[in-house]
Amino acid sequence: MACVGCHVGGSLSFLGSRAGRKLAGNPFCCGGSNSLVSFVGHSSWKSFASVCVVKPFICTRSEFIVSASKRSGANSDKFSYLSNANGSLKVSEDRVVVLVIGGGGREHALCYALQRSPSCDAVFCAPGNAGIAQSGNATCISDLDISDSQAVISFCHKWGVGLVVIGPEAPLVAGLANDLFKAGIPTFGPSSEAAVLEGSKDFMKKLCDKYDIPTAKYQTFTDPSNAKEYVRQQGAPIVVKADGLAAGKGVIVAMTVEEAFEAIDSMLVSGAFGSAGSRVIIEEFLEGEEASFFAIVDGETALPLESAQDHKRVGDGDTGPNTGGMGAYSPAPVLTKELQSVVMESIIYPTVKGMAAEGCKFVGVLYAGLMIEKKTGLPKLIEYNVRFGDPECQVLMMRLESDLAQVLLAACRGELDNVSLNWSPGSAMVVVMASKGYPGSYKKGTVIKNLEEAELVAPMVKIFHAGTALDSDSNFIATGGRVLGVTAKGKDLAEARSKAYDAVGAISWPEGFFRQDIGWRALPERQSSR
């Protein structure tokens, strides 16, 4: 067979790699100067003898993507490429190309886990970010408009995408999963009708009422005067929530009546959260320990993931305003096996059955924010998210040992009843590094250095990028509030914590900050600052 690299006059690249290598001595390549191969997402060179498919890449006509088959003993008669003139590709039935929608730390973690999946040929991420692209965990498609369903569908058809994983909540609420499903593309993520579980806290609360799911006592208001009168009756502390999506910032835990009034005015009068805050939920304050519980759902069956615990407040000791999350660890000791069974029976299963009964079956990941009440020791549902949590996803994906691509495909096909998950022993922890000023205003474009060195401080350290870009000098710069998720795995939580904070200490970013007490509830002797 003629040399593929020289035949096309260009380079061959395996999705995710950083550098090309010549194929000298390989039966598929003459090793000529025009023949380069890179393995996207693989840190070590692998034999080209396993290559099964080549197709044109997006960048130029002379670049090609090569998908590597895990089959052994492959030879030239098993090598095929360019199935048709427009560059479309038919992927072998037992393998899959995945497109991850989103560009934050959660999506980076999903790309990291999917790339390690034995059945996953290649991982795209749209739009992705500079850190994801540089890490080699996915090929980022920054110019794909994820708000344009037809553009996403066309991309999937062109590049043989066999699974779409939608990370953020906004595309789910907007109906991207609906459109992909209609186009026949397997999609992990709920329909817009089911995504209203997160899109409207009022809907979630009414579902809890109807199907006897334990949650905090509440009332919903659109009139500020009525809302304030209810606060006067209930007293403080009390919780004020924007009904719609507010990027994780629409929840105010008011310790005084005056603080609750200010929160009500900011949402219903000043419009601080736009339409998301045009309706508010006033909810009783629950005292206890928060925990995050995740389950993958196929419409009827729910498969629990490992437990995790987030740290929502911006400051050490759980002080200051709420954020999207400043750190997390897994497993969470507060969620014992017995409590996990209670959560499944009293919260998750009734939700799955209730959604089906309401005519909007849920397919995707249910993320239940829980409060383990101090007075009863039992879980109550605080809120639902309809996607993997961020930063909990980072620690879960560090510990997952199962083939994530096949698990998510099973959910899309309604076949979770025969699926089980394998997790690495020990613990994982993520420490979020954020721009100074977050969750308020903050400066963008500040330079971050020593990231590669930080990942080398110890084995099993991984930095997930949430809000980074590259400047003209190829330095990483901060573009968001939460910027990095410095994640580590250890034999126990103490070791994971030590690794994570050692890596944080190796990063040079004067304009960033982080909590110094992540894991303090599980490691009470470490409550004080390091």
C-alpha positions in Angstrom: 0.0 0.0 0.0 1.3 3.5 -0.7 2.4 5.7 2.1 -0.7 7.4 3.5 1.2 10.5 4.8 3.0 11.1 1.5 -0.1 10.1 -0.5 -2.0 13.0 1.0 1.0 15.2 1.1 0.5 16.3 4.7 0.5 15.3 8.3 -1.4 12.7 10.2 -2.5 13.6 13.7 -4.2 11.6 16.4 -6.7 13.8 18.2 -5.3 15.4 21.2 -1.5 15.2 20.7 0.9 18.0 20.9 3.7 17.0 18.6 4.0 15.0 15.4 6.4 12.1 14.9 7.7 10.5 11.7 6.5 7.1 10.7 9.9 5.7 9.5 9.9 2.0 9.3 6.2 1.7 9.6 4.5 -0.4 6.9 2.0 2.4 6.2 4.6 5.2 5.8 7.8 5.6 4.0 9.1 8.0 6.7 9.4 10.8 4.2 9.8 14.4 5.2 6.1 15.2 4.7 4.9 12.4 6.9 4.2 13.4 10.5 1.9 11.6 12.9 0.7 12.9 16.3 -1.4 11.1 18.8 -3.9 13.5 20.3 -4.2 13.0 24.0 -1.5 10.3 24.3 1.7 11.0 26.2 3.6 8.2 24.7 4.3 7.0 21.2 2.1 4.1 20.1 2.4 1.7 17.2 0.8 2.9 14.0 0.0 -0.7 13.2 -3.3 -0.3 14.9 -4.6 2.6 12.7 -8.0 1.8 11.2 -9.3 5.1 9.8 -8.1 8.4 8.4 -10.2 11.4 7.5 -9.6 15.0 6.6 -9.3 17.4 9.5 -11.0 20.8 9.7 -7.9 23.0 9.5 -6.6 22.3 6.1 -7.0 19.8 3.3 -3.5 18.4 4.0 -4.1 17.6 7.6 -5.8 14.4 8.6 -7.2 12.9 11.7 -6.3 9.3 12.4 -8.4 7.1 14.6 -6.5 4.4 16.4 -8.2 1.0 16.8 -7.4 -1.1 19.9 -7.5 -4.2 17.9 -4.2 -6.2 17.8 -2.7 -7.6 14.7 -4.0 -4.9 12.3 -2.5 -4.8 8.9 -2.8 -2.9 5.7 -6.0 -4.5 4.5 -7.7 -3.2 7.7 -6.7 0.4 6.9 -9.2 2.6 5.2 -9.6 6.3 4.7 -11.6 9.0 3.0 -14.9 7.2 2.7 -16.3 9.9 0.5 -15.6 13.3 -1.1 -17.0 15.5 1.6 -14.8 14.1 4.3 -17.5 12.2 6.2 -16.4 9.1 8.1 -18.1 5.9 9.1 -16.7 4.9 12.4 -16.5 1.2 13.4 -19.6 0.2 15.4 -17.7 -0.7 18.6 -15.9 2.6 18.8 -17.1 6.2 19.1 -16.1 9.8 18.4 -17.4 12.1 21.1 -18.2 15.8 21.1 -18.3 17.6 24.4 -20.2 20.8 24.5 -18.8 23.6 26.8 -15.6 25.2 27.7 -15.1 25.1 31.5 -13.4 23.0 34.1 -16.2 20.5 34.1 -15.9 20.0 30.4 -12.1 19.6 30.7 -12.6 16.9 33.3 -15.1 15.1 31.0 -12.7 15.3 28.1 -10.0 13.9 30.3 -12.1 10.9 31.3 -13.5 10.3 27.8 -10.0 10.3 26.3 -9.1 7.5 28.7 -12.1 5.5 27.7 -11.0 2.4 25.7 -13.9 2.7 23.3 -13.4 6.4 22.5 -11.6 7.0 19.3 -11.4 10.8 19.5 -12.7 13.7 21.6 -13.8 17.1 20.3 -14.7 20.0 22.6 -16.7 23.0 21.5 -15.8 25.7 22.1 -13.3 24.4 24.7 -10.5 26.6 26.0 -6.8 27.1 25.7 -6.0 24.8 28.6 -8.1 22.0 27.2 -6.4 22.3 23.8 -2.9 22.6 25.3 -3.4 19.6 27.6 -4.1 17.3 24.6 -7.3 15.9 26.2 -9.4 17.0 23.3 -9.3 18.9 20.0 -11.1 22.2 20.6 -13.4 23.6 18.0 -13.5 27.2 19.1 -15.5 28.5 16.1 -18.4 26.1 16.4 -21.4 28.0 17.5 -23.0 25.8 20.2 -26.1 28.0 20.3 -26.8 27.0 16.7 -28.2 23.5 16.8 -28.0 23.0 13.0 -24.3 23.9 13.1 -23.7 21.3 15.8 -25.7 18.7 13.9 -23.7 19.4 10.7 -20.4 19.1 12.5 -21.5 15.7 14.0 -22.5 14.3 10.6 -19.3 15.6 9.0 -16.9 14.1 11.5 -18.7 10.9 12.5 -19.6 12.0 16.0 -21.4 9.1 17.7 -22.0 10.7 21.1 -22.6 14.3 22.2 -22.1 15.2 25.9 -23.6 18.5 26.9 -21.8 20.1 29.8 -23.4 23.4 30.7 -27.0 24.0 31.7 -27.8 26.9 29.2 -27.7 24.7 26.0 -29.8 22.1 27.7 -32.5 24.6 28.8 -32.3 26.0 25.2 -33.2 22.6 23.7 -29.9 21.5 22.1 -30.5 17.9 23.3 -34.0 18.0 21.7 -32.6 19.0 18.3 -29.7 16.4 18.4 -32.1 13.7 19.4 -34.4 14.5 16.4 -31.3 14.3 14.1 -30.6 10.8 15.4 -27.4 11.7 17.2 -27.0 10.0 20.6 -26.9 12.8 23.2 -26.2 12.7 26.9 -28.2 15.4 28.5 -31.9 16.1 29.2 -34.5 17.7 26.9 -35.4 21.3 27.5 -38.6 20.1 29.1 -36.7 17.9 31.6 -33.9 20.6 32.1 -36.5 22.8 33.7 -35.7 20.9 36.9 -32.7 23.3 37.0 -34.1 26.1 34.9 -36.9 26.8 37.4 -36.5 26.2 41.1 -40.3 26.8 41.4 -40.9 23.8 39.1 -38.5 21.7 41.2 -40.2 22.6 44.4 -43.7 21.8 43.0 -42.4 18.4 41.8 -41.1 17.8 45.3 -44.6 18.7 46.8 -46.4 16.4 44.3 -44.2 13.4 44.7 -43.3 13.6 48.4 -39.6 14.4 48.0 -38.2 15.9 51.2 -37.1 19.5 50.8 -37.1 22.8 52.7 -40.4 24.6 53.3 -40.9 27.5 50.8 -43.1 29.9 49.0 -42.7 31.6 45.6 -43.2 35.3 45.0 -43.2 37.9 42.1 -44.2 40.8 44.3 -41.5 42.2 46.6 -43.9 43.4 49.2 -45.5 40.0 49.6 -42.1 38.4 49.7 -40.9 40.7 52.5 -44.1 40.1 54.5 -43.4 36.4 54.3 -39.8 37.0 55.5 -41.1 39.0 58.5 -43.4 36.1 59.4 -40.6 33.5 59.1 -37.7 35.4 60.5 -34.0 34.9 59.8 -31.8 33.2 58.9 -33.7 32.5 55.6 -32.8 31.8 52.0 -33.7 33.9 49.0 -33.3 32.2 45.5 -33.7 33.5 42.0 -36.1 31.1 40.2 -34.0 30.8 37.0 -30.4 30.3 35.9 -28.0 32.7 37.5 -24.6 31.1 37.0 -24.5 29.7 40.5 -24.9 33.2 42.1 -28.7 33.4 42.5 -28.8 32.1 46.1 -28.5 34.4 49.0 -28.3 32.9 52.5 -29.6 35.9 54.6 -28.6 35.9 58.2 -30.8 38.9 59.0 -34.2 40.1 57.8 -32.5 43.2 56.4 -30.2 41.0 54.3 -33.2 39.1 53.0 -34.9 42.4 52.1 -31.8 43.5 50.1 -31.8 40.2 48.2 -35.4 40.5 47.4 -35.0 44.1 46.1 -31.9 43.2 44.1 -33.9 40.5 42.2 -37.4 41.7 42.0 -36.8 45.5 41.9 -33.3 46.1 40.6 -33.3 43.1 38.3 -29.8 42.0 39.2 -30.3 38.6 37.5 -32.6 39.7 34.7 -35.5 37.4 33.9 -33.9 34.7 36.1 -34.7 36.8 39.1 -38.2 37.9 38.1 -39.6 35.3 40.4 -38.0 34.4 43.8 -38.3 31.4 46.1 -38.1 32.2 49.8 -37.0 29.0 51.6 -36.4 28.0 55.2 -32.8 27.9 56.4 -31.6 24.3 56.9 -28.9 23.7 59.4 -26.5 20.8 58.7 -23.9 19.6 56.3 -24.1 20.0 52.5 -23.3 17.2 50.1 -23.5 16.6 46.4 -25.1 13.4 45.0 -25.0 12.4 41.4 -26.9 9.8 39.4 -26.8 8.9 35.8 -30.4 8.4 34.5 -31.7 6.8 31.3 -35.3 7.8 31.7 -36.3 5.0 34.0 -33.1 3.6 35.7 -30.8 5.6 37.9 -27.1 4.7 38.5 -25.5 6.5 41.5 -22.0 7.9 41.2 -19.6 8.2 44.0 -20.3 10.9 46.6 -18.6 14.3 46.7 -18.7 17.4 48.8 -18.5 21.0 47.5 -17.4 24.2 49.2 -19.8 27.0 48.0 -18.7 29.9 50.2 -15.8 32.0 48.9 -14.0 32.3 52.2 -12.2 29.9 54.6 -14.5 28.4 57.3 -17.5 28.6 54.8 -17.7 32.4 55.1 -18.6 35.1 52.6 -20.9 35.0 49.6 -21.9 31.9 47.6 -19.9 31.0 44.5 -20.0 28.3 41.8 -17.8 26.2 44.1 -14.3 26.8 45.5 -13.2 23.2 45.9 -14.5 19.6 46.4 -13.5 16.2 47.4 -14.6 12.6 46.9 -15.8 10.5 48.6 -17.7 12.5 51.2 -17.7 10.8 54.6 -21.0 12.5 55.5 -22.7 10.4 52.8 -22.5 7.0 54.3 -23.7 3.9 52.3 -26.9 3.9 54.4 -27.5 7.6 53.6 -26.8 7.0 49.9 -29.6 4.4 49.9 -31.9 6.8 51.6 -31.1 9.4 49.0 -31.8 7.0 46.1 -35.1 5.8 47.6 -36.5 9.1 48.9 -35.2 11.6 46.4 -33.7 10.2 43.2 -36.1 7.4 42.3 -39.2 9.6 43.0 -37.8 12.3 40.9 -37.1 10.0 37.9 -40.6 8.4 38.2 -42.2 11.9 38.7 -40.5 13.3 35.6 -41.7 10.4 33.5 -45.2 10.7 34.9 -45.1 14.4 34.0 -44.4 13.5 30.4 -40.7 14.6 30.3 -38.5 11.6 30.9 -35.1 12.6 32.2 -31.9 11.3 30.4 -28.7 12.7 31.7 -27.1 13.3 35.1 -29.1 14.4 38.1 -27.0 16.4 40.5 -28.8 16.7 43.8 -27.6 19.4 46.2 -28.4 18.0 49.6 -28.5 19.1 53.2 -27.9 16.4 55.8 -30.1 18.0 58.5 -28.4 18.4 61.9 -31.6 17.8 63.8 -32.7 14.6 62.0 -29.5 13.3 60.3 -31.6 12.8 57.1 -31.1 14.3 53.7 -33.3 17.1 52.2 -33.1 18.3 48.6 -31.8 21.8 48.3 -31.7 22.0 44.5 -31.3 20.0 41.3 -28.8 20.6 38.6 -29.2 18.7 35.3 -25.5 18.3 34.5 -22.3 17.4 36.2 -21.4 19.7 39.0 -18.3 22.0 38.8 -16.0 21.4 40.6 -17.3 18.0 41.8 -17.0 16.6 38.2 -13.2 17.1 38.4 -12.8 14.8 41.5 -15.3 12.2 40.1 -13.6 12.0 36.8 -10.2 11.6 38.5 -11.5 8.5 40.3 -13.7 6.9 37.6 -12.1 3.8 36.1 -15.0 2.6 33.9 -15.3 3.4 30.2 -17.2 6.7 30.5 -18.2 6.7 26.8 -19.9 3.4 27.0 -21.7 4.3 30.3 -23.1 7.5 28.7 -24.1 5.7 25.5 -25.9 3.1 27.7 -27.9 5.9 29.3 -28.8 7.3 25.9 -30.1 3.9 24.8 -32.1 3.2 28.0 -29.8 0.3 29.0 -28.4 1.4 32.4 -30.0 -1.6 34.2 -27.0 -3.8 33.3 -24.3 -1.2 34.0 -22.0 -0.9 37.0 -19.2 1.5 37.7 -15.7 1.0 38.9 -13.9 3.6 41.0 -10.3 3.9 42.1 -9.7 3.5 45.9 -8.6 6.4 48.0 -9.7 10.0 47.5 -9.5 13.0 45.2 -9.6 16.7 45.9 -9.8 19.8 43.8 -8.8 23.3 44.9 -10.2 26.1 42.8 -8.0 29.0 42.0 -10.0 32.2 41.2 -9.4 35.7 40.1 -9.2 38.2 43.1 -12.5 39.9 43.5 -14.6 36.8 42.5 -17.6 36.3 42.9 -17.7 40.1 42.4 -15.9 42.1 39.8 -12.4 40.9 38.9 -9.5 41.8 36.5 -9.1 39.7 33.3 -6.0 39.0 31.4 -3.6 38.4 34.3 -0.7 36.0 33.5 -0.5 32.5 35.1 2.9 30.7 35.1 4.4 27.4 36.2 1.4 25.2 35.4 3.4 22.4 33.9 5.7 22.4 36.9 2.7 22.3 39.2 1.4 19.1 37.5 4.8 17.4 38.2 4.9 18.1 41.9 3.5 14.6 42.6 2.0 11.7 40.8 -1.8 11.9 39.9 -2.0 15.7 39.9 -4.1 17.2 37.1 -4.9 20.9 36.5 -8.3 21.4 34.8 -8.8 24.7 33.1 -12.0 26.6 33.6 -11.2 30.1 32.3 -8.0 30.5 30.5 -6.7 31.7 27.2 -3.2 32.3 25.6 -1.8 35.8 25.1 0.5 36.8 22.3 3.5 35.4 24.1 1.8 32.0 24.6 1.4 32.6 28.3 -1.8 31.4 30.0 -4.0 34.3 31.1 -7.1 34.3 33.3 -10.4 35.1 31.5 -12.9 34.2 34.2 -13.8 34.2 37.8 -13.0 30.6 38.6 -10.0 29.8 36.5 -8.2 26.6 37.5 -9.2 23.4 39.2 -6.0 22.0 40.8 -6.9 18.3 41.3 -5.0 15.4 42.9 -5.7 11.8 43.8 -4.2 10.0 46.9 -4.5 6.9 49.0 -6.7 8.9 51.4 -8.0 12.5 51.6 -5.0 13.7 53.6 -2.6 12.7 50.8 -4.9 14.0 48.1 -5.1 17.3 49.9 -1.4 17.6 50.4 -0.7 17.0 46.7 -3.3 19.5 45.6 -2.0 22.3 47.8 1.6 21.5 46.9 0.6 22.0 43.3 -1.3 25.2 44.1 1.9 26.5 45.8 3.9 25.8 42.6 1.7 28.1 40.5 2.7 31.7 40.0 -0.4 33.9 39.8 -0.3 36.9 42.1 -3.8 38.0 41.0 -5.4 34.7 42.0 -6.6 33.4 45.3 -7.9 30.1 46.8 -9.5 28.7 49.9 -6.9 27.2 52.2 -9.3 24.8 54.0 -10.8 22.6 51.4 -11.7 19.3 53.1 -12.0 20.8 56.5 -15.2 19.0 57.4 -13.6 15.6 56.6 -10.2 16.5 58.1 -11.3 18.6 61.2 -7.7 18.8 62.5 -6.9 20.9 59.4 -9.5 23.6 60.0 -6.8 26.3 60.5 -5.0 27.8 57.5 -2.0 25.9 56.3 
